[in-house]
Each structure stands twice: as structure tokens, then as C-alpha cells.
Amino acid sequence: MKSINKKARFDYQISERIESGIVLTGPEAKSAKLNQVDLTHAYVKFRPSKFGDQEAWLIGLHIYPYKHADNTNYDPIRTRKLLLHQKEMLNLQIKMKQARLLLVPTAMYTKSGVIKVELGLARGKKIYEKREIIKKRDLDREM
């Protein structure tokens, strides 16, 4: 199953895409495989770890509770760690600082039994750009 963040494609202009792993618990993984995920308000933030290295964290990802699991003390919007190499994280941080970009999840899918997150380097669109897209859709629909 593949869940796509359509809101990110509307709100941002995505330039580069990167595939990343994500750390999930068992019931979260089952919910993600059932496509019970909301990516609309999620973004990535880099934080230093205990050992001085950088870690990538996915903030605002909403994974709905799995029906057949014990969901006591379950937080569906907790921050989740992303699995990236240090070189990848450094390159992303440099690109983000130089061009004032944001790292946004665009899709979540399974690949050979492992759950992956597709991240995109994004630049926010202006309001007039969004209006032009809506006008173009309306014209296409009328034709």
C-alpha cells in the first residue's frame, strides 16, 4: 500500500526526493501497512543525539491506532525517528540552509516488507501560485 501526501504537492514545490526508513512499533507498522496514515501536517527536523551526531525526526505524522492491539498509552502523533546515513543528513542540512528549503514527507509505502518514507526537499508556494493551479484545474474540468 502507498499513502500519498497530496497536500504537500499542492503547498510546496518539491525539487528532490529521498527514500528513508522509519522506526515504528509493531501496531504502528500494521496500521501503516493498512494505509491508516495521515501525512498532511508532517515535517522533518534535525536534532543532535547523545553522541554528538545528528538525527532526523519526523514530527506531526499521524498513524491511527491499530484496531486489534492494546492502545492504552498510545500517542498517534508522537515524533518518530528516520533512518538516514550521516552523509545524507549532512547533505540535506546544507541544501536546506543554502536554499531555505523544508524537508516534507510526500509518500509512505512498503518495500519488500519494510516501511519506507519518501521525503522531498520543498520550497513553499506563494498564494498566487496556488490560485493559478486552482484556476487551471477548473478550466480543464470545464473543457
C-alpha positions as a Markdown table, in Angstrom:
| # | Residue | x | y | z |
|---|---|---|---|---|
| 1 | Met | 0.0 | 0.0 | 0.0 |
| 2 | Lys | 1.1 | 3.5 | -0.7 |
| 3 | Ser | -0.2 | 6.6 | 1.0 |
| 4 | Ile | 0.5 | 9.9 | -0.8 |
| 5 | Asn | 0.6 | 13.4 | 0.7 |
| 6 | Lys | -1.4 | 15.3 | -1.9 |
| 7 | Lys | -1.4 | 18.4 | 0.3 |
| 8 | Ala | 2.4 | 18.6 | 0.2 |
| 9 | Arg | 2.3 | 18.6 | -3.6 |
| 10 | Phe | -0.2 | 21.4 | -3.6 |
| 11 | Asp | 1.5 | 23.6 | -0.9 |
| 12 | Tyr | 5.1 | 23.0 | -1.9 |
| 13 | Gln | 7.3 | 22.9 | -5.0 |
| 14 | Ile | 9.3 | 19.6 | -4.5 |
| 15 | Ser | 12.7 | 19.6 | -6.1 |
| 16 | Glu | 14.5 | 16.4 | -4.8 |
| 17 | Arg | 13.2 | 13.2 | -3.3 |
| 18 | Ile | 14.9 | 10.8 | -0.9 |
| 19 | Glu | 13.9 | 7.4 | 0.5 |
| 20 | Ser | 14.2 | 6.8 | 4.2 |
| 21 | Gly | 13.4 | 4.2 | 6.7 |
| 22 | Ile | 11.3 | 4.9 | 9.8 |
| 23 | Val | 11.3 | 3.4 | 13.3 |
| 24 | Leu | 7.8 | 2.2 | 14.3 |
| 25 | Thr | 6.4 | -0.1 | 16.9 |
| 26 | Gly | 4.5 | -3.3 | 16.0 |
| 27 | Pro | 0.9 | -1.9 | 16.0 |
| 28 | Glu | 2.1 | 1.3 | 14.2 |
| 29 | Ala | 3.7 | -0.8 | 11.4 |
| 30 | Lys | 0.5 | -2.8 | 11.0 |
| 31 | Ser | -1.6 | 0.4 | 10.7 |
| 32 | Ala | 0.9 | 1.8 | 8.2 |
| 33 | Lys | 0.7 | -1.3 | 6.1 |
| 34 | Leu | -3.1 | -0.9 | 6.2 |
| 35 | Asn | -2.7 | 2.7 | 4.9 |
| 36 | Gln | -4.1 | 4.2 | 8.1 |
| 37 | Val | -1.6 | 7.2 | 7.9 |
| 38 | Asp | -2.1 | 10.9 | 7.7 |
| 39 | Leu | 0.9 | 12.8 | 6.3 |
| 40 | Thr | -0.6 | 16.2 | 5.8 |
| 41 | His | 0.9 | 18.1 | 8.7 |
| 42 | Ala | 4.2 | 16.2 | 9.0 |
| 43 | Tyr | 7.7 | 17.6 | 8.6 |
| 44 | Val | 11.3 | 16.6 | 9.3 |
| 45 | Lys | 13.6 | 18.2 | 11.9 |
| 46 | Phe | 17.2 | 17.5 | 12.7 |
| 47 | Arg | 18.3 | 17.2 | 16.3 |
| 48 | Pro | 21.7 | 16.3 | 17.9 |
| 49 | Ser | 21.9 | 12.9 | 19.6 |
| 50 | Lys | 23.6 | 11.9 | 22.8 |
| 51 | Phe | 26.7 | 11.1 | 21.0 |
| 52 | Gly | 27.1 | 14.4 | 19.1 |
| 53 | Asp | 25.7 | 13.1 | 15.8 |
| 54 | Gln | 22.6 | 14.4 | 14.0 |
| 55 | Glu | 19.3 | 12.5 | 14.0 |
| 56 | Ala | 16.4 | 13.1 | 11.7 |
| 57 | Trp | 12.9 | 13.1 | 13.4 |
| 58 | Leu | 9.5 | 13.0 | 11.7 |
| 59 | Ile | 7.1 | 15.4 | 13.5 |
| 60 | Gly | 3.4 | 15.5 | 13.1 |
| 61 | Leu | 2.9 | 12.2 | 11.4 |
| 62 | His | -0.5 | 10.8 | 12.4 |
| 63 | Ile | -0.7 | 7.0 | 12.5 |
| 64 | Tyr | -4.2 | 5.8 | 13.5 |
| 65 | Pro | -4.4 | 3.1 | 16.2 |
| 66 | Tyr | -4.4 | -0.5 | 15.1 |
| 67 | Lys | -7.9 | -2.0 | 15.9 |
| 68 | His | -6.7 | -5.4 | 17.2 |
| 69 | Ala | -3.9 | -4.0 | 19.5 |
| 70 | Asp | -3.9 | -2.7 | 23.1 |
| 71 | Asn | -4.0 | 1.0 | 22.5 |
| 72 | Thr | -3.6 | 2.2 | 26.1 |
| 73 | Asn | -1.0 | 4.9 | 26.4 |
| 74 | Tyr | -0.8 | 5.2 | 22.6 |
| 75 | Asp | 0.1 | 8.6 | 21.1 |
| 76 | Pro | -0.8 | 8.7 | 17.4 |
| 77 | Ile | 1.2 | 11.9 | 16.7 |
| 78 | Arg | 4.5 | 11.1 | 18.6 |
| 79 | Thr | 7.8 | 12.0 | 16.9 |
| 80 | Arg | 9.4 | 9.1 | 15.0 |
| 81 | Lys | 13.0 | 8.6 | 14.1 |
| 82 | Leu | 14.0 | 8.4 | 10.5 |
| 83 | Leu | 16.8 | 6.1 | 9.4 |
| 84 | Leu | 19.3 | 8.0 | 7.3 |
| 85 | His | 23.1 | 7.9 | 6.9 |
| 86 | Gln | 25.1 | 10.7 | 8.4 |
| 87 | Lys | 26.3 | 11.8 | 5.0 |
| 88 | Glu | 22.8 | 12.0 | 3.7 |
| 89 | Met | 21.7 | 14.1 | 6.7 |
| 90 | Leu | 24.6 | 16.5 | 6.3 |
| 91 | Asn | 23.9 | 17.0 | 2.6 |
| 92 | Leu | 20.2 | 17.6 | 3.3 |
| 93 | Gln | 21.0 | 20.1 | 6.0 |
| 94 | Ile | 23.4 | 22.0 | 3.8 |
| 95 | Lys | 20.8 | 22.1 | 1.0 |
| 96 | Met | 18.1 | 23.2 | 3.4 |
| 97 | Lys | 20.2 | 26.1 | 4.8 |
| 98 | Gln | 21.5 | 27.3 | 1.5 |
| 99 | Ala | 18.3 | 27.4 | -0.4 |
| 100 | Arg | 15.9 | 27.9 | 2.6 |
| 101 | Leu | 14.1 | 24.6 | 1.9 |
| 102 | Leu | 12.0 | 22.4 | 4.0 |
| 103 | Leu | 12.0 | 18.6 | 4.2 |
| 104 | Val | 8.5 | 17.2 | 3.9 |
| 105 | Pro | 7.2 | 13.6 | 3.6 |
| 106 | Thr | 5.5 | 13.0 | 0.3 |
| 107 | Ala | 4.6 | 9.3 | 0.5 |
| 108 | Met | 4.8 | 6.3 | 2.8 |
| 109 | Tyr | 4.9 | 2.8 | 1.4 |
| 110 | Thr | 6.2 | -0.8 | 1.9 |
| 111 | Lys | 9.2 | -2.1 | 0.0 |
| 112 | Ser | 10.0 | -5.8 | 0.4 |
| 113 | Gly | 8.2 | -5.9 | 3.8 |
| 114 | Val | 9.9 | -2.8 | 5.2 |
| 115 | Ile | 8.1 | 0.6 | 5.6 |
| 116 | Lys | 9.7 | 3.5 | 3.8 |
| 117 | Val | 9.0 | 7.2 | 3.8 |
| 118 | Glu | 9.7 | 9.3 | 0.7 |
| 119 | Leu | 11.0 | 12.7 | 1.7 |
| 120 | Gly | 11.1 | 15.8 | -0.6 |
| 121 | Leu | 13.1 | 18.9 | -0.4 |
| 122 | Ala | 10.4 | 21.6 | -0.8 |
| 123 | Arg | 10.0 | 25.3 | -1.2 |
| 124 | Gly | 6.7 | 26.8 | -0.1 |
| 125 | Lys | 4.4 | 28.1 | -2.9 |
| 126 | Lys | 3.0 | 31.6 | -2.8 |
| 127 | Ile | -0.7 | 32.2 | -2.6 |
| 128 | Tyr | -0.9 | 33.4 | -6.2 |
| 129 | Glu | 0.8 | 30.2 | -7.4 |
| 130 | Lys | -1.8 | 28.1 | -5.7 |
| 131 | Arg | -4.6 | 30.2 | -7.2 |
| 132 | Glu | -3.2 | 29.7 | -10.7 |
| 133 | Ile | -3.2 | 25.9 | -10.1 |
| 134 | Ile | -6.9 | 26.0 | -9.0 |
| 135 | Lys | -7.9 | 28.1 | -12.0 |
| 136 | Lys | -6.1 | 25.7 | -14.4 |
| 137 | Arg | -7.9 | 22.7 | -12.8 |
| 138 | Asp | -11.3 | 24.4 | -13.1 |
| 139 | Leu | -10.6 | 25.2 | -16.8 |
| 140 | Asp | -9.6 | 21.7 | -17.5 |
| 141 | Arg | -12.7 | 20.3 | -15.7 |
| 142 | Glu | -15.0 | 22.6 | -17.7 |
| 143 | Met | -13.5 | 21.5 | -21.0 |
